[in-house]
């Protein structure tokens, strides 16, 4: 089978690079949905038909040369299309895409049949010939069919896949235009119509490249039908390229049988793709929410396409070829414009996502109310405005009564629903300029500019009556006075909240003057940290325990009244006294306490073997001071770690500024660890941390399966109940002990 003979000379031979030369190698992507239940012919019949076609192709070598060989070639091509359409009938929905694609292949088969008639029976000698109409029509119909497949897989107006397909097509088109289209179009020995027909073949190849890349980006290569369709186009491409080379060397050469087999393979692969059970997934299935091809492979394809004009010039320079330079220049300009457009789209997406992330960073994920970060920011801004205007401003802290009991009785989902409904009910009572923020847990902050304490109490009583499900809350109110710091006003509100709880709950109390504070006794519990690969303990983390309540609540209360740094220093001092003789010791400290005089006073001069875990905290204003202190502690032998990575304020900003040696994953990231997507996310996170020079330690390891999974993901260290529960030391420290603790600096 020879789609075009050499009788037209070099121009016709150059045009022989036909059908599918724009194929690209597909890459792995997510598996697609299973095909609908087949109808019509059974899969067994189709498999048998495909086996028969393979046998016919194998027997093609035994057919005599000349007209019998051409007829056998045509018969095999026709049978392939018959089987292909029979397979396409098995699709229960959206069969038009496959039918159009197969119609394109059928036009090529019809062109082969007509070409045999032209050469063996009619002996046509002119160019172009009627079979060219069928061949070129096949390009058009096949392109339309592939575009229909693309539309069946993608919805929306995202221009990224289209731009990437155009970039690859433009790079390939530059090469084709330089070595094929340019010489053919410039051959004055051929008629205008002949040159137009001859150049349409490589142009069709370039168009198919773009459409095929577009389909590849949305389907990937794990779909069997797509791989077979790709094989079909690649095999015909290879056959055309080889035939082009043979015809250029010997215009009167006959087509080798093995080359005919490549064209047959193209038709056979198209038939197998249509008969594959995964064929429906190319036109059906749910649209994807993300790219089917991994980013690295997409970038590799784009990079290769962008490099093609440069490679073309390099080849031309090495071999001293005479080429149409305008084609290379135009192709380079088009590529540059497409790449710039792709970058512009990327920048726009990043900017939109930055705005969305900024909004998410300042709102509570459960209730939608402003979070602690927003509260701190708006509190300072409101107090500054009050300083300028001299108007009143009142702060209140609201705490749902017996919320833990409600959770235990009704379940955590009911507790979450109560929080959401309470925020919605309370927010409906707010006036413009007022703020309700989630302060932490079941505690909320209320900022009332322009309201005095009496007005605030009335507003809170109205909110109390609007609380869903008959629940009650306790509230503490504090008013601002000129010159008062926001933290001091919030401290007084917190003291009033404490008084409201002790007064029987379900009431509002107004704060009086400020109070002094003391730190509660601190008990230390040591939890082992284990090398996940060797299974040996390498150190311990010192965990603070209090008889007065949960550590998080005790520390939060101390920070609210201004004693946070003092309490953290007391905990560090107790941990140092309970330090095991072997392995490193890890202590927790907030960024604010890290730079305080209290913490500096209890740290020894030699910090070798001490890991300073910097815990989550809200906005930090003086990062220069933080980096300075961290550098000093590092110079004294300390190891810096970032705690609770992936939770709260454990954001990339803190990581980038502190450059820790250790990153501790929050225990929440270990949930659903068997989920492949969660494993992929953790592997990416571990790789990123390691690329920044950090070692990863996982918290909350409770099962051997988690241990094995984390180890396979590259996590180096771990701690949790699997390796040992925190062992509490019989040791405590209070204010007097801390005051008597000698400075070791």
RONU-779481 format. One line per field, with one value per residue (C-alpha): residue number from 1; z, x, y. Coordinates in Angstrom, 2 decimals. Layout:
BEGIN
num	NUM/...;
pz	Z/...;
px	X/...;
py	Y/...;
This chain:
BEGIN
num	1/2/3/4/5/6/7/8/9/10/11/12/13/14/15/16/17/18/19/20/21/22/23/24/25/26/27/28/29/30/31/32/33/34/35/36/37/38/39/40/41/42/43/44/45/46/47/48/49/50/51/52/53/54/55/56/57/58/59/60/61/62/63/64/65/66/67/68/69/70/71/72/73/74/75/76/77/78/79/80/81/82/83/84/85/86/87/88/89/90/91/92/93/94/95/96/97/98/99/100/101/102/103/104/105/106/107/108/109/110/111/112/113/114/115/116/117/118/119/120/121/122/123/124/125/126/127/128/129/130/131/132/133/134/135/136/137/138/139/140/141/142/143/144/145/146/147/148/149/150/151/152/153/154/155/156/157/158/159/160/161/162/163/164/165/166/167/168/169/170/171/172/173/174/175/176/177/178/179/180/181/182/183/184/185/186/187/188/189/190/191/192/193/194/195/196/197/198/199/200/201/202/203/204/205/206/207/208/209/210/211/212/213/214/215/216/217/218/219/220/221/222/223/224/225/226/227/228/229/230/231/232/233/234/235/236/237/238/239/240/241/242/243/244/245/246/247/248/249/250/251/252/253/254/255/256/257/258/259/260/261/262/263/264/265/266/267/268/269/270/271/272/273/274/275/276/277/278/279/280/281/282/283/284/285/286/287/288/289/290/291/292/293/294/295/296/297/298/299/300/301/302/303/304/305/306/307/308/309/310/311/312/313/314/315/316/317/318/319/320/321/322/323/324/325/326/327/328/329/330/331/332/333/334/335/336/337/338/339/340/341/342/343/344/345/346/347/348/349/350/351/352/353/354/355/356/357/358/359/360/361/362/363/364/365/366/367/368/369/370/371/372/373/374/375/376/377/378/379/380/381/382/383/384/385/386/387/388/389/390/391/392/393/394/395/396/397/398/399/400/401/402/403/404/405/406/407/408/409/410/411/412/413/414/415/416/417/418/419/420/421/422/423/424/425/426/427/428/429/430/431/432/433/434/435/436/437/438/439/440/441/442/443/444/445/446/447/448/449/450/451/452/453/454/455/456/457/458/459/460/461/462/463/464/465/466/467/468/469/470/471/472/473/474/475/476/477/478/479/480/481/482/483/484/485/486/487/488/489/490/491/492/493/494/495/496/497/498/499/500/501/502/503/504/505/506/507/508/509/510/511/512/513/514/515/516/517/518/519/520/521/522/523/524/525/526/527/528/529/530/531/532/533/534/535/536/537/538/539/540/541/542/543/544/545/546/547/548/549/550/551/552/553/554/555/556/557/558/559/560/561/562/563/564/565/566/567/568/569/570/571/572/573/574/575/576/577/578/579/580/581/582/583/584/585/586/587/588/589/590/591/592/593/594/595/596/597/598/599/600/601/602/603/604/605/606/607/608/609/610/611/612/613/614/615/616/617/618/619/620/621/622/623/624/625/626/627/628/629/630/631/632/633/634/635/636/637/638/639/640/641/642/643/644/645/646/647/648/649/650/651/652/653/654/655/656/657/658/659/660/661/662/663/664/665/666/667/668/669/670/671/672/673/674/675/676/677/678/679/680/681/682/683/684/685/686/687/688/689/690/691/692/693/694/695/696/697/698/699/700/701/702/703/704/705/706/707/708/709/710/711/712/713/714/715/716/717/718/719/720/721/722/723/724/725/726/727/728/729/730/731/732/733/734/735/736/737/738/739/740/741/742/743/744/745;
pz	0.00/-1.04/-0.25/-2.71/-5.27/-6.35/-9.82/-8.88/-7.91/-4.74/-4.11/-4.00/-1.92/0.60/0.85/1.71/5.41/6.19/8.70/12.36/12.22/15.00/17.53/20.98/23.60/26.24/29.87/32.93/34.36/36.70/35.65/34.13/34.89/33.53/30.27/30.21/29.81/26.24/23.77/20.35/19.62/22.63/23.71/22.87/19.23/18.95/20.47/17.99/15.13/16.29/16.47/12.89/11.77/13.44/11.62/8.29/8.88/9.64/6.44/4.38/3.72/1.79/-0.66/-4.14/-5.11/-7.38/-7.53/-5.15/-2.47/-2.88/-2.81/0.35/1.93/1.14/2.37/5.73/6.08/5.28/7.74/10.46/10.00/10.04/13.37/14.67/13.97/15.51/18.67/18.73/18.67/22.12/23.66/25.20/25.17/23.42/20.56/18.05/19.03/18.25/15.09/13.77/14.62/12.89/9.92/9.56/9.51/7.07/4.66/4.73/4.01/1.19/-0.12/-0.11/-2.10/-4.60/-4.87/-5.78/-8.49/-9.79/-10.00/-10.87/-13.01/-14.39/-14.34/-13.43/-14.00/-13.00/-9.62/-7.57/-7.93/-6.67/-3.74/-2.31/-1.66/0.56/2.37/3.13/4.13/6.55/8.33/8.71/9.96/12.32/13.82/14.36/16.05/18.41/19.29/20.15/22.47/24.12/24.65/26.17/28.80/29.72/30.74/31.67/30.22/31.49/28.63/30.03/28.18/24.91/25.29/26.09/23.05/20.86/22.24/21.33/17.92/17.22/18.10/15.94/13.21/13.05/12.25/9.74/8.12/7.82/6.28/4.48/3.93/2.95/0.32/-1.12/-1.35/-2.99/-5.74/-8.94/-11.05/-9.54/-10.15/-7.56/-6.91/-6.56/-4.06/-2.13/-1.91/-1.03/1.79/3.24/4.48/6.87/7.93/8.83/10.86/12.87/13.59/14.75/17.07/18.83/19.19/20.36/23.00/24.14/24.52/26.24/28.82/29.77/29.60/30.26/29.17/31.69/29.53/27.22/24.46/24.41/24.26/21.32/19.56/20.15/18.76/15.68/14.91/15.80/13.58/10.57/11.27/11.34/8.11/6.37/7.54/6.42/3.07/2.62/3.17/0.75/-1.94/-1.68/-2.31/-5.01/-6.44/-8.34/-5.35/-4.39/-0.87/1.31/2.88/6.42/5.76/4.66/7.98/9.85/8.08/8.81/12.48/12.51/11.31/13.56/16.64/15.86/15.70/18.99/20.65/19.60/20.88/24.21/27.28/28.21/24.94/26.54/29.11/26.36/25.55/28.75/32.40/34.77/33.85/35.59/38.29/37.67/34.97/34.04/33.26/36.09/36.08/35.52/32.36/31.03/31.57/29.80/26.76/26.74/27.16/24.27/22.06/22.91/22.14/18.68/16.78/18.39/17.57/13.99/13.69/15.25/12.71/9.87/11.06/11.51/8.06/6.17/4.90/3.02/4.72/4.69/7.64/7.75/8.88/11.83/12.76/12.56/14.56/17.27/17.50/17.76/20.44/22.41/22.31/23.41/26.28/27.46/27.32/29.31/31.96/32.10/32.74/35.45/37.13/37.07/38.68/41.35/42.13/42.44/44.69/46.81/47.42/48.33/50.65/52.32/53.02/54.30/56.54/58.31/58.79/60.91/58.80/60.87/61.63/58.94/61.61/61.69/63.39/66.07/63.54/62.35/65.93/66.88/63.82/64.15/67.89/67.43/64.62/66.63/69.66/67.45/66.05/69.58/70.59/67.77/68.29/72.06/71.76/73.90/72.93/74.74/74.46/75.55/75.70/75.29/76.26/75.62/78.90/79.31/75.64/76.30/78.03/75.03/72.69/74.80/74.92/71.31/69.40/67.86/64.69/66.77/68.62/65.35/64.19/67.44/66.94/63.38/64.30/67.30/65.18/62.59/65.27/67.07/63.86/62.84/65.89/65.07/63.85/61.18/62.47/65.18/65.14/66.37/66.09/67.14/69.87/70.35/70.85/72.12/73.09/71.02/71.09/70.66/69.70/70.14/69.05/70.38/73.10/76.85/79.32/80.00/76.27/75.88/78.65/76.97/73.64/75.24/76.96/73.57/72.14/75.10/74.22/70.57/71.30/69.51/71.25/74.54/75.22/77.54/77.63/80.11/79.14/80.50/79.53/79.74/78.53/77.07/78.80/77.09/76.99/77.72/75.61/73.78/75.58/78.96/78.08/76.83/80.04/82.13/79.99/80.51/84.28/84.14/82.12/84.82/87.44/85.37/85.25/88.98/89.55/88.15/84.36/81.97/83.00/82.09/84.29/83.79/84.62/87.19/87.49/86.24/88.32/88.84/87.89/89.02/87.19/88.20/89.07/86.06/85.76/83.00/80.99/78.70/75.43/73.44/69.89/67.70/64.53/62.26/60.14/62.93/65.52/68.26/70.56/69.89/72.44/74.32/74.08/77.33/77.59/80.21/82.46/84.92/87.70/86.89/83.38/79.87/78.94/75.92/78.00/80.86/78.54/76.63/79.86/80.99/77.71/77.88/81.25/80.28/82.13/79.10/78.86/82.61/82.47/79.41/81.13/84.17/81.95/80.25/83.61/84.84/81.62/81.98/85.51/84.27/81.34/80.66/80.69/77.04/73.82/73.02/74.87/72.99/74.64/73.33/73.23/71.46/69.29/71.71/74.68/72.62/72.62/76.23/79.10/81.16/78.70/78.09/81.83/82.28/79.26/79.95/78.09/76.30/74.39/72.75/72.61/73.15/70.50/70.69/69.18/68.14/68.50/66.52/67.26/65.62/63.76/64.56/64.12/64.82/62.75/62.79/66.56/66.29/63.72/65.86/68.93/66.89/65.50/69.03/70.27/67.22/67.89/71.39/70.01/69.92/67.16/65.91/65.12/63.86/65.74/64.53/60.84/58.89/61.70/62.79/62.15/61.11/57.72/55.12/56.32/59.68/57.99/55.53/58.19/60.79/58.46/61.06/61.16/62.11/60.94/63.16/61.34/63.17/64.24/62.17/58.98/59.97/59.69/56.73/56.16/54.05/51.52/48.43/48.03/51.64/51.11/47.96/49.85/52.70/50.31/48.60/51.93/53.11/49.85/50.10/53.70/52.85/49.90/52.40/54.60/57.24/58.78/59.27/62.50/62.72/65.85/66.88/65.56/67.09/64.87/63.23/59.86/60.33/61.22/58.04/55.85/57.29/56.88/53.23/52.68/53.88/57.35/59.53/63.11/64.91/68.30/69.66/71.79/69.64/70.96/74.46/76.30/78.00/81.37/84.00/86.28/89.94/89.72/89.70/89.66/90.70/90.68/93.68/92.22/88.94/90.66/92.57/89.41/88.68/85.22/83.26/80.50;
px	0.00/1.50/-0.65/1.38/3.89/7.11/5.86/5.56/9.20/10.58/7.56/5.19/7.71/7.95/4.18/4.29/4.77/1.10/-1.46/-0.49/3.07/2.04/1.71/3.24/3.92/1.24/2.18/0.69/-2.44/-5.20/-7.25/-10.58/-14.04/-15.10/-16.98/-20.74/-22.17/-21.60/-24.40/-24.56/-21.67/-20.26/-16.66/-15.78/-16.83/-14.85/-11.77/-12.04/-12.36/-9.27/-7.35/-8.40/-7.18/-3.82/-3.57/-4.39/-1.67/0.81/-0.19/0.30/3.91/2.70/0.58/2.17/3.48/1.64/-2.13/-2.82/-0.70/-2.47/-5.90/-5.00/-3.82/-7.11/-9.19/-7.40/-7.96/-11.68/-12.10/-10.37/-12.89/-15.82/-14.63/-13.96/-17.51/-18.89/-16.92/-18.12/-21.73/-21.20/-21.08/-24.42/-23.95/-21.93/-20.86/-20.58/-17.04/-15.78/-17.84/-16.34/-12.80/-13.38/-14.88/-11.57/-9.68/-12.26/-11.61/-7.92/-8.86/-11.10/-8.21/-6.03/-8.66/-9.07/-5.28/-5.02/-7.63/-5.78/-2.44/-3.29/-6.41/-6.68/-2.96/-3.38/-0.22/-1.16/-0.98/-2.96/-5.23/-8.79/-7.52/-5.89/-9.38/-10.15/-6.81/-7.11/-10.77/-9.63/-7.44/-10.37/-12.82/-10.28/-9.41/-13.10/-13.54/-10.60/-11.95/-15.28/-13.46/-11.76/-15.06/-16.48/-13.73/-13.46/-15.86/-15.26/-13.28/-9.78/-7.46/-4.41/-4.79/-5.51/-2.45/-0.23/-1.51/-0.86/2.68/3.50/1.84/3.72/7.08/6.40/4.94/8.16/10.15/7.58/7.27/11.06/11.87/8.61/6.11/8.71/10.51/7.24/5.65/8.78/9.02/8.15/8.19/4.84/1.47/-0.10/-2.80/-0.19/1.80/-1.36/-2.34/1.18/1.56/-1.85/-0.54/2.16/-0.17/-2.76/-0.12/0.59/-3.12/-3.42/-0.46/-2.21/-5.51/-3.77/-1.80/-5.05/-6.63/-3.50/-3.61/-7.20/-7.08/-3.50/-2.04/-3.51/-6.59/-6.14/-8.30/-6.25/-2.97/-4.26/-5.47/-2.07/-0.37/-2.53/-1.46/2.20/2.43/1.00/3.38/6.36/5.25/4.84/8.23/10.02/8.25/9.21/12.88/12.70/10.94/13.49/16.33/14.55/11.37/10.46/10.81/7.97/6.58/8.25/5.87/7.03/6.18/2.68/2.39/2.97/-0.01/-2.01/-0.98/-2.47/-5.86/-5.71/-4.87/-7.76/-10.11/-8.76/-9.21/-12.86/-13.41/-11.66/-13.96/-12.24/-13.28/-16.36/-14.19/-12.71/-16.07/-18.00/-17.07/-17.07/-15.01/-11.68/-10.98/-7.22/-4.72/-4.42/-0.71/1.75/3.18/6.76/5.86/3.75/6.66/8.98/6.69/6.38/10.11/10.85/8.36/9.86/13.36/12.43/13.10/16.53/17.24/16.18/18.70/21.38/20.79/20.78/24.05/25.76/24.80/24.88/21.32/19.47/16.11/13.32/14.46/11.16/9.41/11.79/11.46/7.66/7.50/9.74/7.58/4.38/5.95/7.08/3.60/2.01/4.47/3.91/0.14/0.55/2.57/-0.03/-2.76/-0.64/0.01/-3.69/-4.54/-1.88/-3.21/-6.77/-5.66/-3.63/-6.77/-8.71/-5.96/-5.80/-9.52/-9.21/-6.28/-8.44/-11.59/-12.43/-12.84/-15.70/-17.94/-16.91/-16.39/-13.20/-10.41/-7.91/-5.59/-8.35/-9.40/-5.90/-5.64/-9.10/-8.68/-5.54/-7.09/-10.25/-8.25/-6.17/-9.33/-10.68/-7.48/-8.01/-11.75/-11.93/-15.12/-15.96/-15.13/-15.99/-14.59/-16.36/-15.30/-18.10/-17.76/-20.46/-21.29/-20.58/-19.67/-17.56/-20.52/-22.70/-20.14/-19.92/-23.70/-24.57/-21.37/-18.78/-20.77/-23.64/-21.14/-19.81/-23.35/-24.08/-21.02/-22.04/-25.63/-24.61/-22.27/-25.03/-27.56/-25.19/-23.87/-27.44/-27.58/-24.39/-24.38/-22.06/-18.50/-18.92/-16.97/-17.63/-14.57/-13.79/-11.22/-10.54/-12.57/-16.01/-14.81/-15.60/-14.52/-16.95/-15.74/-18.28/-16.95/-19.05/-20.69/-20.26/-20.38/-24.11/-24.90/-22.59/-24.41/-27.77/-26.40/-24.99/-28.27/-29.99/-27.38/-27.92/-31.60/-30.78/-28.37/-29.63/-31.06/-31.52/-27.79/-26.31/-23.01/-20.91/-19.45/-16.94/-16.99/-14.21/-14.24/-11.31/-9.78/-7.40/-3.84/-4.77/-3.19/-5.52/-4.00/-4.72/-8.38/-8.78/-7.12/-9.71/-12.51/-11.06/-10.97/-14.62/-15.45/-13.76/-15.91/-19.04/-18.30/-17.73/-20.94/-22.96/-22.52/-25.16/-24.51/-22.50/-19.93/-18.22/-14.51/-13.15/-9.49/-6.70/-5.28/-1.78/-1.05/0.94/1.91/0.44/2.66/4.15/4.60/6.74/5.85/8.53/7.54/10.17/11.10/12.12/14.17/11.52/14.11/16.26/13.48/15.70/14.81/16.87/15.45/12.39/9.92/9.06/5.30/3.84/1.02/-1.09/-3.38/-5.63/-6.60/-5.48/-2.05/-3.34/-6.00/-3.60/-1.00/-3.65/-5.02/-1.51/-0.82/-4.11/-3.21/0.41/2.05/2.63/6.40/6.77/4.81/6.72/10.01/8.83/7.98/11.40/13.17/11.19/12.00/15.72/15.66/13.87/16.25/17.17/20.87/20.89/19.45/18.29/15.59/12.89/11.10/8.23/8.22/6.07/7.69/6.72/8.28/11.32/12.60/11.61/14.02/12.27/13.07/16.60/17.28/16.48/18.43/21.98/24.98/25.59/22.46/23.95/21.35/18.46/15.76/13.74/10.31/8.69/4.95/2.17/1.38/-0.50/1.04/4.68/5.66/9.42/10.82/14.27/14.41/13.19/15.87/18.53/17.57/17.36/20.85/22.22/20.65/21.93/25.45/25.18/24.31/20.51/18.49/15.52/12.26/8.87/6.02/2.52/3.36/0.12/-2.06/-3.12/-0.51/2.14/2.41/5.15/6.07/7.22/9.17/10.91/11.87/13.12/14.77/14.39/16.50/13.44/9.81/7.24/4.09/0.83/-0.95/-3.96/-1.97/-1.79/-5.55/-6.62/-2.98/-3.99/-5.52/-3.23/-3.95/-2.96/0.24/1.00/0.51/2.77/5.45/5.41/5.60/8.50/10.35/9.87/11.08/14.13/14.89/15.00/17.46/14.95/14.36/10.75/9.31/5.71/3.61/0.76/2.05/-0.30/-0.22/2.43/0.78/1.27/4.90/5.47/3.69/5.55/8.85/8.07/7.18/10.63/9.69/12.81/11.53/8.26/6.62/3.30/1.57/2.97/6.45/5.48/2.98/4.27/5.80/5.03/7.85/7.12/8.42/6.83/7.88/6.05/6.86/9.09/11.12/11.53/12.58/15.21/16.46/19.96/20.58/22.81/23.65;
py	0.00/3.35/6.41/8.40/7.06/8.70/9.53/13.24/13.51/15.03/17.25/14.31/12.37/15.19/15.19/11.49/12.28/11.78/10.72/10.97/12.37/14.69/11.90/12.33/9.71/9.75/9.60/8.08/9.63/8.54/5.55/6.42/5.13/1.79/1.71/1.31/-2.15/-3.34/-3.80/-5.45/-7.84/-9.66/-8.97/-12.58/-12.14/-8.91/-10.52/-13.37/-10.89/-9.06/-12.35/-13.13/-9.69/-10.28/-13.62/-11.97/-9.38/-12.17/-13.99/-10.87/-11.90/-14.96/-12.94/-12.58/-9.16/-6.78/-6.43/-9.40/-7.77/-4.41/-6.07/-8.04/-4.83/-3.12/-6.07/-6.07/-2.32/-2.64/-5.53/-3.49/-0.69/-3.13/-4.56/-1.05/0.15/-3.04/-2.29/1.31/0.10/-1.43/2.04/2.93/6.72/9.40/7.15/9.96/10.84/7.35/7.14/10.37/9.19/5.87/7.70/9.53/6.21/4.83/7.69/6.73/3.10/4.27/6.33/3.20/1.30/4.12/4.49/0.77/1.27/4.34/2.57/-1.06/-0.68/2.88/3.69/7.37/9.42/12.97/14.72/15.31/12.29/11.60/9.50/12.66/14.02/11.04/11.21/14.93/14.53/11.84/14.39/16.79/14.17/12.54/15.94/16.66/13.29/13.82/17.28/15.68/13.27/16.23/18.05/14.87/14.84/18.51/21.24/24.83/27.69/26.85/27.90/26.09/22.74/24.54/26.77/23.80/21.92/24.97/25.29/21.68/22.01/25.25/23.68/20.64/22.83/24.85/21.71/20.45/23.85/24.18/20.80/19.90/22.68/25.28/23.18/21.84/25.28/26.68/24.02/25.89/22.68/21.64/23.20/25.44/22.83/20.10/22.14/22.98/19.32/18.19/20.72/19.85/16.51/17.82/20.64/18.01/16.19/19.34/19.86/16.26/16.81/19.66/17.79/14.62/16.55/18.16/14.72/13.37/16.14/15.30/11.49/10.34/6.99/4.52/4.22/1.22/2.67/5.87/3.92/1.90/5.04/6.59/3.48/3.72/7.28/6.66/3.59/5.42/8.29/5.96/4.32/7.68/8.93/5.77/5.81/9.45/8.59/5.65/7.71/10.52/8.06/6.05/7.67/4.47/2.13/-0.20/-0.19/-2.88/-5.37/-4.58/-0.94/-1.95/-3.78/-0.52/1.04/-2.11/-1.84/1.65/0.38/-2.68/-0.58/1.78/-1.21/-2.59/0.82/0.96/-2.60/-1.98/-1.82/1.46/3.07/4.62/6.39/8.54/10.07/9.48/9.58/12.50/15.53/15.78/18.36/18.31/17.38/13.70/14.05/14.83/18.34/17.21/15.34/18.16/20.54/18.09/18.02/21.81/22.27/19.93/21.78/25.17/23.82/22.50/25.76/25.97/22.33/23.02/25.83/23.64/20.87/23.36/24.85/21.48/20.18/23.46/23.16/25.85/26.38/28.98/31.12/32.93/29.76/29.32/32.97/32.95/29.73/31.18/34.32/32.29/30.08/33.12/34.65/31.37/30.92/34.49/33.92/30.70/32.55/35.31/32.74/31.14/34.49/35.29/31.96/32.46/35.94/34.65/31.82/34.25/36.31/33.17/31.94/35.33/35.14/31.58/32.53/35.12/33.06/30.04/26.93/25.50/28.46/30.94/33.59/35.68/33.74/34.70/36.29/38.62/39.31/40.46/42.65/44.25/44.72/46.78/48.78/49.50/50.64/52.93/54.52/54.89/56.69/59.16/59.68/59.30/57.25/54.23/50.67/47.45/43.94/40.76/37.12/34.56/30.89/28.26/26.55/22.84/22.46/19.38/17.75/18.64/17.03/13.88/13.55/14.42/13.75/16.03/16.59/17.96/20.14/21.50/22.21/24.06/26.27/27.10/27.85/29.94/32.06/32.55/33.57/35.93/37.48/38.38/40.67/42.57/46.14/47.56/47.86/45.21/41.97/38.44/36.18/32.65/33.09/29.38/26.20/27.21/30.69/33.79/37.39/40.28/43.76/46.57/49.98/52.87/50.78/51.29/48.36/48.74/48.63/45.63/43.76/44.39/43.18/40.03/39.27/39.46/37.08/34.75/34.47/33.77/30.89/27.72/24.64/26.47/26.47/29.07/30.92/32.86/36.23/38.68/42.37/44.94/48.53/50.43/53.40/55.85/54.54/50.91/48.19/45.77/42.78/44.38/44.97/41.40/40.17/41.98/40.55/37.08/37.63/38.70/35.56/33.48/35.20/34.55/30.84/30.68/32.64/29.74/30.21/31.49/35.11/38.22/39.91/43.27/43.53/45.94/47.01/44.72/41.87/40.49/36.88/33.81/30.65/27.28/24.28/22.51/18.73/17.23/14.12/12.69/11.02/9.08/10.09/7.14/6.71/5.15/3.34/1.88/1.59/3.04/5.96/9.06/11.47/12.70/15.53/17.29/17.77/20.11/18.93/20.92/19.87/22.82/21.75/20.93/22.36/24.29/26.03/26.83/28.33/30.26/31.72/32.68/34.46/36.31/37.83/38.55/35.63/33.42/33.88/33.35/30.07/28.81/29.57/27.63/24.65/24.75/24.91/21.88/20.00/20.68/19.32/16.18/15.72/12.04/11.17/10.03/11.38/14.87/16.76/18.67/21.60/23.71/27.50/30.07/32.71/35.45/33.65/32.68/36.26/36.97/37.58/34.88/32.08/33.33/33.26/29.56/28.26/26.99/28.33/25.03/24.06/20.96/18.19/20.57/20.87/24.09/23.40/26.66/26.25/27.92/31.54/34.37/37.30/38.12/41.75/41.65/38.79/40.38/39.99/36.39/35.48/37.14/35.10/31.88/32.50/32.96/29.73/27.84/29.12/27.68/24.22/24.22/22.52/24.51/22.70/23.88/22.19/21.26/21.66/21.60/22.98/26.46/29.10/26.55/28.22/28.41/31.91/30.62/27.81/30.11/32.63/30.16/27.58/24.81/21.69/19.63/19.83/18.09/17.00/17.64/14.47/15.51/14.79/11.10/10.68/8.52/7.66/4.67/7.07/7.24/10.96/11.62/9.58/11.57/14.84/13.71/12.46/15.84/17.65/15.47/16.02/19.77/19.86/17.79/20.05/22.92/21.01/19.88/16.45/15.38/13.97/12.72/13.15/10.87/7.52/4.98/1.88/-0.28/0.37/4.12/3.42/1.38/3.93/6.91/5.11/4.36/8.03/9.12/10.38/10.01/10.27/9.65/9.75/8.59/6.00/3.18/3.92/4.97/7.13/10.27/9.32/11.96/13.11/13.78/17.29/20.73/24.34/27.47/31.18/30.96/28.09/29.95/33.12/31.15/29.45/30.88/32.25/29.88/32.32;
